[in-house]
């Protein structure tokens, strides 16, 4: 790859990122107007936001058991007797 194609790729990537950030900003500003369309759009995208918080109960139980076991292994127990 020559320098011109690398620079072109970087410019395109930065432009795309800035465009996405600008559009997200505009959508946020529009949603703050509390228009009916904003509520409908929010209702359409709500399941996508909730999908990230879904976890398998068995997986959660296993992770809690692992954390409990690690905590018990790290627990030093009773402090030693300091008799002088």
Residue pairs with C-beta under 8 A, 6 or more apart in sequence:
27 41
30 37
30 38
31 38
31 41
31 42
32 38
